[in-house]
Every structure is written in structure tokens, then in C-alpha cells.
Amino acid sequence: MSQNRFLQDWALPILVGLAMAALLLVIFPQLRGIAPTTAGNNAQGPVSYAHAVNVAGPAVVNIYTRMAMPQRQHPLFSDPLFRRLFDNMNVPQRERMQSNLGSGVIVSDNGYILTNHHVIDQADAIVILLADGREAQARLVGNDADFDLAVLKIDLDGLTSISVGEPDRAQVGDVVLAIGNPFGVGQTVTQGIISAKGRHLENSGTGSYLQNFLQTDAAVNPGNSGGALVDSRGRLLGINTSILNQSGYAGGISFAIPANIAFKVMQDIIAYGRVVPGWLGIEARGISPQMAKEFNLNSTGGVMVTAIYNEGPAHNAGLQPGDVITHIDGLPIGDGKQGEATMATLRPGDTISITFIRDGSSHTVEATVSEEPQTKTTIE
């Protein structure tokens, strides 16, 4: 009798409780110590970036350079009193080899490699160590100190080139990986995010022409220069080139040359032996708040044309001094730095659209980019 009463009073609540517990475990698997999967949830990052590393890693190489450095033989050469005498006597010198190291990225199956100019500058020999352990002597195709880029060539079969992403579409907060050879320890991967875009580094001494760096907090150290900055799918976004703290440690702020600019520089070097930046034929200045107020402009975004070169692309397109250029190819140029970076990716013969304001009205014209002539005159 008491047993039947117990079943009547407690059986149904117990069964309901068990059913609810099972339902909760299905809905919230973390309650039973199992982390939920990220599959199908685009808002969460993957548990691992191993796939991106496996895709991009084989295309990132270590670069070792050697250069002959003259060295005096005589032990008294360090004494200032005797140094002038030795110079006048033309004391024989002997050479010692100085080694340097950096990184590079294989960008084509036929062996073209992108790296930084400062990695191979003044090198007498360049040795490439591939991720698969093979070595090869590299030939310098060409380099450009203003962009801090160099193009190398190796002759090996079975090379893996990197896939190229879209740095223009990358956003602040996107996950990125830096792959290179820091401190010569071998290929190393560090992870971070894009911290900023369109950075301009005043007096950096690195890539002085470029004003559109990608900034990242992925750890970049000596030896990473010339290596790859890739997205979470292993696609190249930029070439790691400098750190903010020039004493040797990144401190969470490092910079990469966007891949689209690096590829344009490489194509110019291969085709012409030098970089041929696009030229619009104007002189311009940024818009201050005072100027914006004086000329009834809605914002300070854009540049005011102060002079136009006669028969240059802008002149032929109908621009005049006093016009305020706001967009190139539909992209805002900000204070002008973004516009300069855009022009750096263009080649003579390319056609672009220019949006400008004149007398309070917006206009858009097309201009054909040219190479800067040796001699030119301005229309003030």
C-alpha cells in the first residue's frame, strides 16, 4: 500500500525531471563538459588555424644572405694615431663574411620570391631554404628601396606558391597569421588581428613611398622581415616589413605592405626593371577645418588641387586648380595618403575615375594614368 502511494506521489515528478535534464544536456552540451562545435557559426573563429598554416607555410622561405666586409689586418689599426698612417700606406685588407637572415614568400610556381629590400641589400650571395628542407641560390631580379621590396628568382621544380587574398577588403579585427623566420630559429607562426589599415609611417626609413601599411599585433621580430601576413584561410594579405620599436622588439605593433601593392611592384620590376608608379599630374594639399569652412565643404576628406601639370592626365580630364578631389575609383582618399597609395598600385595606361567638388557641386571624370615625364610645366 505504501509502495503504491510512493509511486503515485513521486514517479511522475522524477520522470519529468529526468526528461528536462536530458533536454538541457542536448541544448547546452557544455553542462556535461563537452564544448560546442563552431561549425556553421560564422561569428566564432575556428578552434585551430592549422589549415591556414598548411596552405601558406610551404610558400614561406628562409633567406640567408652573405656579404664580404673589409677588415683591417694590422692590430694597431684601432689606434687613431696610426689609422691615418695606415690609410696613407694602403695597408692590405682581408675580407670577412657577414651573414644576415630574413624571410620571403614564393609567389609563383616558376620561382619568383617577394621579400624586403633591406633583407638582401648589399648581399653578395642569397641562399633560400625552403620549408621542405631544400636549398637554392637565388638571383636578384630587382629591388626598390622606396617600397622596401625585392624580387628574387630560384630555379627549382615542385614549388608551392601562395594564394593571394584581398587586403582592400580586410577589416580591422580580422584574424591574421605572421609566418617567417624570427631570430633564425626556423619557420614560426604567430597570430593576431589587423589593428589598423592605411597607416603612414613618418620618417620610418622603410617603404618611404608607401603610405598604406596594414598594422597588426601578431608578433613580428627580426628575421620575420619579408615573410607572409596571411588571413585565416592562408591567403596572402601582406609582406611583413617593419616594427614600431626599431630597437628590435615589436611590442604588439608591426606593419605589412599590402599584397596588391607588393605584386604591382614585382610586376613592374620583372617587366621594366624598375617601379613605374602611376602619375596623375597634380599638386595638392590636405583640407584643414578652416579651409572646409571657407570653401563650404561638408568635411575635411579629400585634397585641394593647388597646381596642375600641363597636358598631364588630370589636365586632360578637365580638372582645375581649386578643385577638391574626394574619391579615386570610388574609394575615398581621406587626407590624400590613401590616394597616393592607390596611385602606387596603378600602371601607366590604366583608366581611373576621379570624383571632385567644384563650386559646391560634385563631378566625376575619367583620366588615363601616365608615367611622370622628365620635364613638365604647371598651370597655376
Buried (B, 14 or more C-beta within 10 A) or exposed (E): EEEEEEEEEEEEEEEEEEEEEEEEEEEEEEEEEEEEEEEEEEEEEEEEBEEBBEBBBBBBBBBBBBBBEEEBEBEEBEEEEBBEEBEEEEBEBEEEEBEBBBBBBBBBEEBBBBBBBBBBBEBEEBBBBBBEEBEBEBEEBBBBBBBBBBBBBBEBEEBBBBBBBEBBEBEEEBBBBBBBBBEEEEBBBBBBBBBEBBBBBEEBEBBBBBBBBBBBBBBBBBBBBBBBBBBBEBBBBBBBBBBBEEEEEBEBBBBBBBBBBBBBBBBBBBEEEEBBBBBBBBBBEBBEEEBBEEBEBEEBBBBBBEEBBEEBBBBBBBBEBBBBBBBBBEBEBBBBBBBBBBBBBBBBEBEBBBBBBBEEEEEEBEBEBBEBEEEEEBBE
